[in-house]
Amino acid sequence: MRHFIRISLFCFLVPIVLNLSGCGSTSAEPEFVSKLVPVTGKVTLEGEPLSGVMINYIPAEGQPGGEIAFGLTDETGSYTLQTQLTGQSPEDSQGALPGNYRIYIHKLVLPDGSAVPETLSDAEAEEKGAKQLLPAQYSSPTASKLTAVVGSEPTTNDFTLKK
């Protein structure tokens, strides 16, 4: 009887372990990557383009399977979203999953007003005295009331901020 239990347990566990280990899988790409939708837009403050600001799309509360997407604005205030994926190049992770998002937009500047070097993390920049350039109503992940929807087709979401 004991031998039968071991064999039964083995037959039950082997398929689970093989499935979890990815045995037979030819791609390391997460399944949701094929569902990413291109998202672009423009961020302005009082009608002027905001360059060098980070825009973050956080899945709305209760939205299943959401992934955070983000983008950095260029000199015209334009951004293109990507979803952070370990092991994927930025080109392979362009876009966001369809759904509803909370948005926060932030830009840290050093005490002299200059841009934070890309080599510094936000925490390191803050240790050097960096301050948030935008009001908390836009820059705080918890206080921002900005929202956006990403549809199933390429989406454009512009944000016009006021002081």
C-alpha positions as CSV (number, residue, x, y, z in Angstrom):
1,M,0.0,0.0,0.0
2,R,2.8,2.4,0.9
3,H,4.4,1.8,-2.5
4,F,1.1,2.6,-4.2
5,I,0.9,5.9,-2.4
6,R,4.4,6.9,-3.4
7,I,3.6,6.1,-7.1
8,S,0.3,8.0,-7.0
9,L,2.0,11.0,-5.4
10,F,4.8,10.9,-8.0
11,C,2.3,10.7,-10.8
12,F,0.4,13.6,-9.4
13,L,3.4,15.9,-8.7
14,V,5.5,15.3,-11.9
15,P,3.1,17.1,-14.3
16,I,2.8,20.0,-11.8
17,V,6.6,20.4,-11.5
18,L,7.1,20.1,-15.3
19,N,4.4,22.7,-15.8
20,L,5.9,25.1,-13.2
21,S,9.4,24.7,-14.6
22,G,8.3,25.7,-18.1
23,C,9.3,22.4,-19.5
24,G,8.4,22.4,-23.2
25,S,8.0,26.1,-23.3
26,T,9.8,27.8,-26.2
27,S,9.4,31.4,-25.0
28,A,10.4,33.2,-21.9
29,E,8.0,36.0,-22.8
30,P,5.1,36.4,-20.3
31,E,1.7,35.6,-21.9
32,F,0.3,39.2,-21.5
33,V,3.0,40.7,-23.7
34,S,1.0,39.9,-26.8
35,K,-1.9,41.9,-25.3
36,L,0.1,45.1,-24.8
37,V,-1.5,48.1,-26.7
38,P,0.6,51.1,-27.9
39,V,-0.1,54.1,-25.7
40,T,1.2,57.6,-26.4
41,G,0.4,61.1,-25.3
42,K,1.5,64.5,-24.3
43,V,2.0,66.2,-20.9
44,T,1.7,70.0,-20.6
45,L,1.7,72.4,-17.7
46,E,-0.2,75.7,-18.2
47,G,-0.1,74.9,-22.0
48,E,3.7,74.4,-22.1
49,P,5.2,70.9,-22.8
50,L,6.8,69.2,-19.8
51,S,10.0,67.5,-20.7
52,G,11.8,64.9,-18.6
53,V,8.8,64.0,-16.5
54,M,8.0,60.4,-15.6
55,I,4.4,59.3,-16.2
56,N,3.2,56.2,-14.4
57,Y,0.1,54.1,-15.2
58,I,-1.0,52.1,-12.1
59,P,-3.8,49.6,-12.7
60,A,-7.0,50.8,-11.0
61,E,-7.8,49.1,-7.7
62,G,-9.5,45.8,-8.3
63,Q,-8.4,45.4,-11.9
64,P,-7.1,41.8,-12.2
65,G,-3.8,41.0,-13.9
66,G,-2.7,44.6,-14.3
67,E,0.9,45.6,-14.8
68,I,2.4,49.0,-14.2
69,A,3.4,51.0,-17.4
70,F,5.5,54.1,-17.5
71,G,7.1,56.6,-19.9
72,L,9.4,59.6,-19.9
73,T,8.4,62.7,-21.8
74,D,10.7,64.2,-24.4
75,E,11.3,67.9,-25.1
76,T,7.9,68.3,-26.7
77,G,6.1,66.7,-23.7
78,S,5.4,63.5,-25.7
79,Y,5.6,60.0,-24.1
80,T,5.3,56.4,-25.2
81,L,4.5,53.8,-22.5
82,Q,6.2,50.6,-21.8
83,T,5.5,47.9,-19.3
84,Q,8.5,46.9,-17.2
85,L,9.4,43.3,-18.0
86,T,12.4,41.5,-16.6
87,G,14.5,40.1,-19.4
88,Q,12.6,42.0,-22.1
89,S,14.1,44.9,-24.1
90,P,12.2,48.2,-24.1
91,E,11.2,47.6,-27.7
92,D,9.6,44.3,-26.8
93,S,7.6,45.8,-23.9
94,Q,6.0,48.8,-25.6
95,G,2.5,49.6,-24.5
96,A,0.1,48.8,-21.6
97,L,-2.6,46.3,-21.0
98,P,-6.1,47.4,-21.8
99,G,-7.9,48.7,-18.7
100,N,-8.4,51.5,-16.3
101,Y,-5.4,53.3,-14.7
102,R,-4.6,55.8,-12.0
103,I,-1.9,58.1,-13.2
104,Y,0.8,60.0,-11.4
105,I,3.3,62.3,-13.1
106,H,6.5,63.4,-11.4
107,K,9.8,65.2,-11.9
108,L,12.6,65.5,-9.4
109,V,15.1,68.4,-9.8
110,L,18.3,68.9,-7.8
111,P,18.5,71.9,-5.4
112,D,20.0,74.1,-8.1
113,G,17.1,73.3,-10.5
114,S,19.0,71.0,-12.7
115,A,17.8,67.6,-13.9
116,V,18.5,64.5,-11.9
117,P,21.1,62.4,-13.7
118,E,19.7,59.2,-15.1
119,T,22.3,57.2,-13.2
120,L,20.6,58.2,-9.8
121,S,17.5,56.5,-8.5
122,D,14.7,58.7,-7.0
123,A,15.8,57.7,-3.5
124,E,19.5,58.6,-4.2
125,A,18.4,61.9,-5.8
126,E,16.2,62.7,-2.7
127,E,19.3,62.0,-0.5
128,K,21.1,64.7,-2.5
129,G,18.2,67.2,-1.8
130,A,16.2,66.7,-4.9
131,K,12.7,68.1,-4.8
132,Q,9.5,67.3,-6.6
133,L,8.8,69.9,-9.3
134,L,5.1,69.1,-9.7
135,P,2.3,69.6,-7.2
136,A,1.2,66.5,-5.2
137,Q,-2.1,66.5,-6.9
138,Y,-0.2,65.1,-9.9
139,S,3.0,63.7,-8.5
140,S,1.8,61.6,-5.6
141,P,0.8,58.0,-6.3
142,T,-1.8,58.3,-3.5
143,A,-3.1,61.9,-4.0
144,S,-3.2,62.1,-7.7
145,K,-6.8,62.0,-9.1
146,L,-5.6,61.6,-12.7
147,T,-7.0,58.6,-14.5
148,A,-6.8,57.1,-18.0
149,V,-8.3,54.2,-20.0
150,V,-6.3,52.1,-22.3
151,G,-8.5,50.5,-25.0
152,S,-7.9,47.5,-27.2
153,E,-6.6,49.7,-30.0
154,P,-3.6,52.1,-30.0
155,T,-4.5,54.8,-27.5
156,T,-3.5,58.5,-27.0
157,N,-3.9,60.0,-23.5
158,D,-2.9,63.7,-23.1
159,F,-2.6,65.3,-19.8
160,T,-3.1,69.1,-19.4
161,L,-1.9,70.1,-15.9
162,K,-2.5,73.4,-14.1
163,K,-0.5,74.9,-11.2
